[in-house]
Amino acid sequence: MEAEPLDTETEDEKKWRQERMRVLDEWCEIELKGADALKMDVTHEPGSPTAAVASETTFPELYRLLVATTPGTVPRETPEEFAQEIIESRTSETSDNRSAFDRIIDVCLCRPVKAQISPKVYTDKILILKLAETPYSHENGTHWLILTDYFNNVSKALMTSSEYSTVANPGRVGAHWVTVGFQSATPHTDFRGCGVLGLLQMLTFTQKVPANILKAIVLLATTEPNDFPLAVVSINITSLLLTLLKKGAFDNYGNENEGLYPFFSALHAASMSRFCSIYKSQNSTLADTQTIFSEITRQLEKSPLSLLNLLSTSNDELINTLL
């Protein structure tokens, strides 16, 4: 809750504070739009399984830990078993069951044949979408570990070493969560739009951008009057990516060795960097965030690889803008 304005405030300052309060109130509605991206049920494509996977270092293994609902328990299937089910379930999809007449017509009319998504990429796509449907749980220790890692990474960029040492082990509830970009003292309530996928993407972002850039971004997000809730922006960008993922926009990216998740997470980090670059260069405020989201969406639809260039060590755009 914002503090009551002081009587000594000028009329312009009062107007600014009222506008800021109005925009902050809109954040909840904006973040809930992420839930709309999950309404179209594409996680159950023809023949696709709903099974979970197992292991500990790969993305399927991480998925298995994130969807566990009881401490010490995980879904039964191994990653190999899950991958095999994916391959078998897609056999009917990859085979050409069209009649000879239909195939001749397609050739004569030069109809493009839709490229088949590889089993590994398809598996990652299913797991990404299922994580977006998995709510944050206090019973899952992995969720808490990821959340505290995000908090620590942002805090290190924001505080001095002596200040950081006092909050290195944050409580589950407290104003310190607002400091690192959540809407309230209870951070788990912000994940209702994108589930634990939003949480995972937040942490990955803090790991993928260089430390000096991360510090500049955190300072940008926490400096009034142009401050913005960093965690909520991250969740909204995850929502944008989910919408495009459901439409098949990223089916041709990734590969059979690495799958789709490394590309998806890097694209989130690049989109976050792009948001912050635009935000600072245009001296934006909270009222401008939807316009920036729209610009990022257009770039994701047109050329997602161009966004990834922001993460290149040889790219000076972020350095010139944020430092």
N, C-alpha and C positions, 0 to 999 in steps of 0.2 A: 504494500500500500504506500502510495506517495505521501510524503509529509505535507502538511497543510502549508500553503504559500504564506510567506511572511507579509506583514502589512506594508513593509517598505518596498515591496516589489513594484516595478513600474507596470503600466498597462500592457506593454509589449511582452514583458516577462510573464505576466499572468496569462496572456493569450498563448504564448509558447507552451506553458505548463499544461493548459487545458487541452491543447492540440496533442501534446505528448501523451496525456492520459487517454484521450480518445483512441489514438493509434495503438497504445498498449492493450487497451480493451479488445481491439480487433485481432490481436495475435492468437487468442484462443480459437477464434473462428477460422483464422487462416490455417492454423496447425491441424484443426479437425478436418480440413479438406483432404489431408493425407489419407483419411479413412475412405474417401470416395475412390481413391486409386485402387482399393482392395475389393470393391464391390463386384467387378467383373471377374467371374470365376474362370480364369485361364490357368489356374494351378492344376486343374484336372483336365488337361487336354486328352483327346481320345486315347484311352488305354494307359494313361500315365498313372503311376503309383502314388500313394500318399505316404509311403513308408519313410521312416527316418533312417539315418545312417550312423555309422560308428567310426571312431578313431580319435586322434588327438592333435595332429598338426595340420592336416589338410583342411580345406574348407568344409568338406563333408564331415570331418571329425569335429571341427568347431561347431558345426550345426548340431551335431549330436549332443554336445555339452549344453548348448544354448536352449534346446527344447526340453531338456530334462526337467521334470516338474517336482521330483522328490530328491532331496539330497542323497547322492550316492547311487542314483538310478539313472540309466540311459536307455534309449531304444535298443531293441535286441539286435537288429540287423547290422552287419558290418558294411563298410563302404563298398567292398567288392560285391556283396550280395545286392546292395541297393543299385549299384551301377549296372549289374546284370539284369535286374528287373527293368531298368530304364531301357536298356538295349532291346530286350525281348518285347517290351510293351510298344516300342516304336517300329517293330518289324513290319506290322501291317501298314503303318504310315509311310514307310520308305519304299514299300513295294508298289509298283504301278499296276493298280487293279482296273484301270480304265479299259473300256472296250477298244477294239481295233479301230472302230469308226471314230471314237472320240480322240484317239491319238492322231489319226489322220487329219481330223478337223483342226486340232491344235497346231499341227505342223503347217497346214495350209494357211491358217490365219496368223501364223507367227506368234502364237501366244507364248509368253515367257513361262518357263517352268520354275516354280518356286524352289530355291535351293534348300536342301535338307540341312537342318541344324545338327551338328555333330552330337553324339551321345553325351560327351563330357560337358559341352557347353549347355546342352539341354538340361542335364542334371543340375548344374549350378543355377540355371534359371529357375528351376522348380524350388531349389533350396532357398534362394534369395526371396522368392515370393512367400514361401512358407514362414521364413523368419519374420517377414513383415506382418504376418498374422499371429505371431507368438508374442503374447503380452509379457511385459516385465514382471518378474516374480521375485519377491523377497526370499523365497525358498531356494532359489537357484544361486549358488555361490559364484558361478561364472558371471552372471549378470552384475553382481556387486563388484567383482574384481575389475571388470571392464569399466564400470562407472567410476570407480575410484582411480583407475589409471587415467581416464580422461580428465578427472578433476586435478590430479597431480600434474599432468602435462600442461594444462592451462594455467594452473597456479604457479608453476615454476616460471612461466613466461610473464606472469603478472606481478609477482612478489619478490622481495629480497629474500636471501637465504634464511635470515632470522625470522621473517614473517612466515615463510613457507613452512618452517619447522614446527610452527604452532598448529598447523592445520593439515599436516601431511597425512593424518589418519582422520578423514572427515566423518562426522556423524551422519546418520541416514537422513536426518532432518535438520535444517538450519539455513540461515541467510547466506552461508558460504556458497550454496548452490546457485543462488541468484547471481552472485559475483562471477561465476563461470558460465553464465548464459542461459539458465533456466528461468521459467516464468515465476516459480514459487520456491518455497523452502522444501518442497517434496518433489524431487526431480522425476521420479518414476511416472508421475501423472502426465508428463509431456510426451511420453512414448506411445500414447494411445492411437496416434495416427499411423505410425510405421512400425510399431512393435519393437522387438529387440534388434531388428535390422538397423533402425535409426540410431540405437545406442552403439552398435558395432561400427557404423559409418563415422560417428563422431570421433571415436578413438582412432580409427584408421587415418582420419584427416590430420590429427595432431601428430601422427607418426610419419606421414608422407611429406609434409612440407618442411623445408629447412627451419632450424631453430630460430634464426633471426627473423625469418618471414612470419613464423608463428607468433613470435613476440610482438611484432608490429601489428598483426591482425588482432591479437588479444587486446592490445592497447587501443586500437581503433574502436573495438566493440565496447570498451568500458569507459571511454572518455566522453563526457557530456559536452555539448548538447547533442552530439551526433552518435551517441551510443546505441547499440542494438543487442538483443539477446542472441549470443553466438550459437548456443545449443539449439535454440528454436529455429534459427536460420538453417542450420545443418539438417534438422529434421524435415524442414520444408523442401530442401533440395533433394533429400532422399525420396520424398514424395514425388517430385518432378521426374526423377529417374525411374521410379517404379511405374509411373504412368506410361512412359516411353518403352520400358521393358515389356510391359503387357502387350503393347502394340507391335512387338517384334522388332523395334528399332535397333536393337543391339545383337540380333541373332547372328549376324555375319561377323561379329567380333569375337575375340577369344580364340582359343584353339584346343585341339584334343589333348595337348600336354598340360596346359595350365587351366583350361576351363574358361569360364566367363567372369568369375568373381574378381580376379585381380584387375581386369579391365574396368569392371563396374565400380570397384572401390576407388581406383585411381581417377575415374571420371567424376566421382563425388568430390574428391579432394581438389581436383582442378576446377570444378564448378564453384566450390566454396572460395577458392582463390580468386576466381573471376568476379564473384559477387563482391568481395572485399575491395578488389581493384577498382571496380566501377563505383562502389559506394564512396571510396575516398576521393577518387579523381573528380567526381561530380558533387562532392560535398553534400552527400545525400543525408536524409533523415529517415526515421521509421516509415513515414508516409510514402517514401519512394520505393519501398522494398518489393511491392508487387510488380512495379514497372521493371525492376532489375530481374526479378524471377522470369518475367516474360521474355526479356532479352536473352537470358541464359537458355531458356527453353528453345528459342529459335535457333541458337547456335548449336544446341544438342541435336536438334532435328536436321540441321543442314550439314554440320561437320563436327562430330564429337571428337575426332582426332585432333582438330585444331585447338580444342580446349586442353587436351593432354600436353600440348607443347608448353603450357604454363609451368608444368612440373619439371621441365628440362633445366638442367643446371646452366645451360648456355642461353637460356631465355632471360632477358633483362627487364621484361615488362613489370613483373612484380617488384623487383628490386627498385626500379625507377619510380614506381608508383607508391610503394608502401614504406620504403626506407628513406 
